[in-house]
């Protein structure tokens, strides 16, 4: 059963003082903004909004569960080597639209237990099913980014859809069907690239986790692009919270797992979204192939968008996600 998280209370006076001080520190007049903030429905007192569940093999998985418990759940699956925090922009957005939003930290990532074994797509999907069961998530829309997209494909095909818990799925910049270059997948990425990832992680993970977001992940290496230091640091923060062992093993999981049969087995409506300038999971070996394998799939691509488009182009992606979920 989920454990009860401690609740932080802040009265209105303290909140206003804190907000005023923060605005003053940025030299921004309080009450001004470029866009109206989303309106969020607050939970009744006593509702669990975060905690841990225990998987069948005894691993503690951290989760967030925000919004009305009787609303349709939107379940988010993060990419490597991040955490549920990578979905902040989407969780706040869908919460403001009245949905229940759920995200968990994959085993070995974020706040979940740093176990030695089980860092593969099968365990990732089984852990997601443990979360869905513990929270009794039904009629859910599962949205996965990158490695999380592979997790969604296996979860829906082998667990969620057979159990009748899934309404729709979304694969965003996903690793499906197979990242690795093989004779049957000539558009894939050569093994030497993934060996380089492993070498960089083993020698200096902190620097590697700085180089990825400051370069190809968000497209900040493209000419004319203005890098966001906060975005880079947040990516680094999430990565360094997790286990080096989980991240090392995860490279094999996201690069070598063939999800072709999983895609063929998914019957619920599935939306595939991909940036045409994705330098991490190139579109030719992923989305363009995946949509052809899905019995009920549709594809939308974004010229010039990067692998991290959910963060740097959140306004565009959120609108398209909402349209698919609500339709």
N, C-alpha and C positions, 0 to 999 in steps of 0.2 A: 504494500500500500504506500502511496506517496507520503512523505514526511511533511509536517507543517512548517513552513518557512516563517521566520520572525517577521513581524510587520513593523514598518517604520511609520510613525505618525508625525505630521508637521502641521501646526496650526496656521491659519490664514495670515496672521501677523508675521510669523517667522518666515513664511514663504515669500511675502511681499518684500521683507527686508533683504532676504537672500537674492531675490530677483533684481531688486533695485541696485544692490551692490555689484551684481554680475554685469548688469547693463552699463553701470558707470565705469566699470573696469574696461569695457570695450568702447566707451565713448558713444554708446548708442542710446538715444532717448527711449525710456521705457514706454511700451505701448505702441511702438512703431515696428513694422515688419514689411517685408516685400510681399508676403502672401498670408492670408488668414490661416491660423493654425487649425488643424483638424479637431473636431469635437469628438471627445471620447466618452463613451458610456462607462461610468464607474461601477465596480463590482459591489455587491452588498458585503457588509462586514462579515468576516469569517470564511469567505471563499478562498480556496487555495489558488495562488497565482504562480507558484513555482515550487520545485521540490525535486525528489529523486524517486525513480522506480528501480526495481531490481529485476534483471533479466533472468532467463532460465538457467544461465550458467553463472549467476551470482554477481553480475557486474552492475554497479551503481551508475545510472544514467540520469543526468540533470535535464530538467525540462522547464519551459515556461508555458503557462496556460492562462491567457488573458481573454476577457470578454464574457458575455453571457453564456452559461453552460448549455442553454437550450438553442443557441444559434448554430448555424451551419459552421463546422470547423474547417479552417484553412490550415494545413499542416506544412511547415517549411523544413526542408532538408538542406543543410549547408554544404559548402564545398570544402576541399582540402586547402590548407590545414586549419580551417577557421572554426567558428562556433555558431551557436544560435544567434549571437549578437550581429552577425553579418546580415540578418534579416530585419534590422531595426526599421528601416524605411518602409518595408512592406507590412510589418506587423502593426505599426502605428496607423498606416493608411487603412488597412482592412479593419482594424479595430474601430476606426472612426466611421466605417460604413456599417457597423453593427454585427460583424462576424466574430466568431470565436477564433482566436489565433493561437497556434501551438507550435513550438519549435524545441528541439532537443539538441544537446551537444553529443556528437557521435562518440562512441567509446574511445578513450585515450585523447579526446579533444576537449578544449574548454574546461568546464567544471566537472565533467564526467570522470569516472575512475580511470586511472592510468594503468590499466592491466597490460600484461606482457603479450598476450595472444589474442587472436580473434580479429585482427585488423584486415578484414577482407569483405567483399560485397555481401556474401552470404550472412555473415554476422551483422553487418550494418543493417540489412533488411530485417533480420530477425529482431534486432534491438528496436527498430522502428515499430514493428508489430507489437512488441512488448509495451511500448508507450501507448499505442492505439488501444490495446486491450485494457491497460490500467486506467486510462482516462475515458474508456468506452466511447471512442470517436467513431461516429457513423455518418454516412452520407458526406464523407470528407473529400475535399479537394487537396491533393498532395502536389506540392510544388518543389522541385529540386533543382539546384544549381550545380553545374560541373559534376564533381563526384557525387554530390547529392542527387543529381539527375539519374545517375546509375543506380543509386540506392532506391530511388522512387520506382524505377523500372522493375527492379527485382522484387521490391516490396509489393507493388500492385499485382504483378504477375503471379507471385508465389504465395502471398499472404493476404493482402488487402482485398483483392477482387474475389478470390475464392471464399473469403469470410463475409462477403457482402458489405464491406465497410467503405468502399471507395465510390465516389460519384464521378470524379474527373481527375486528370493528371496533367501536369505541366512540366516540360523538360526545358530548362533555360541554360544555354551554353553547355549542354550536357555532354558527358563522355561517351554516350551511346552512339552507335553500337560497339565500337572498339577503337581505342586510340592508337594502339601499336601498329606499326607498319609490318605487314606480312605479305606473302605471295597473293593471298586472297584479299588483302586490304592495302594496295599499293599507295593509296592516298594518306595512309597513317603516318605517325611520327616515328622516326627510327629509334631503336633501342638505345643508341648512343646518347640521345637527348635525356632519356630517363636515367641512364647511368650517371650522367652529369648532375642531375638533380640529387641523386643519392650521394655522390661525392661531395657536392656543395653543402648538403645538409649535415653530413657526418663531420666535415672539417670546420664549418662555422655556420651553424644554423641561424644565429642571430643576424649575421650579415646577409645570408641567403634570403631570409625573410624580410629584409629591407630592400634587396635588389629586385625581388619579384614585383611588389606593388609599385615601386618607384619607376619601373620599366614597363614590361609588356602587359601585366595583368589589367591595368586600367587604361592602357594606351598612352601613358604619360611620356613614353619615349617617342611618340609621334611629333613631327615638326608642327609647331603652332599650338600644341596642347599645353594648357596651364595645369601643372600638377597641384594637387591638394595635399598639403603636408599632413593635415588632420586625417585624411583618408588613408594615407600611407602608414601613419603611426597606428591607426586603429587596426589595420590589417596585421601589422607587426605584433601589436598587443595580443590579438586573438591567437595568432600562431604560436607565440611564445608561452601562452597559457597551457598548451597541450604537451603531450609526451613526444619526445624525439623518436622513441621506438614506434609509436603509433604512426607518426608522420613518415618515418622511413619505410615501414611496411606498407603504408598507404599508397606509396608510389607504384608498387606492383599492383595493388588492388585497382587503382584507377586507370592504369595504362594497359594491363594485360587481360582484364576481364572482358570476355565476349558476351554481350548482352543481346545478341541477335534474337535468340529464342524467346527471351523475356519480352522484347518489343512485339514479336509476333503473337504473343499470348495475351496482350492487353486489349480488352474490348471496349473499355470506357472511353469517352471522348478525351483525346490527348492533344494538347497544344505544344508545338515545338517552337521555341523562340531562340534566335541566334544572331549574334553580331557578325556582320560580314568582314570586319577587321579583327576578329578574334585571333590573337597570336598565341594563345595557350591551347585551345581546343579548336583547331582550324575547321571551318564549316564544311569543307568538301568531304572530310572523313567522318563527320558526325551528323549534323542536322539534315543535310541533304540526303544521307542514306537512311537515317532513322525514320523519317516521315514515310518513306516508301515501305518500311517494314510494319508500320502500325496499321492495324485494320481500320481504326477510326481516328486517324491522325490528321492534323492540319499544321501548316508551317507559316511562320512570319519571320522575315529577316530584316535586319537594320543596317543600311549602308553606313560604314564608318564607325559602327559601335564596337566596343571592346569586350573582352571576356568579363570584365567587371561592370557591365552596363546596368545591372540592377542597383548599383550604388551611384554611379556618376550620371546615369540617365533614368533615375528612379521615377520621375514624373511621367515619362513616356511609357516605361514598362508597367508601372502601376495601373495606368489607365487601360492598357491592353489586357492585363491580368484580370482586372475587374470586369471588363466586357465579357471575357470568356467564362469567368466564374458565374456571373449573374445571368448570362444568356440561357 
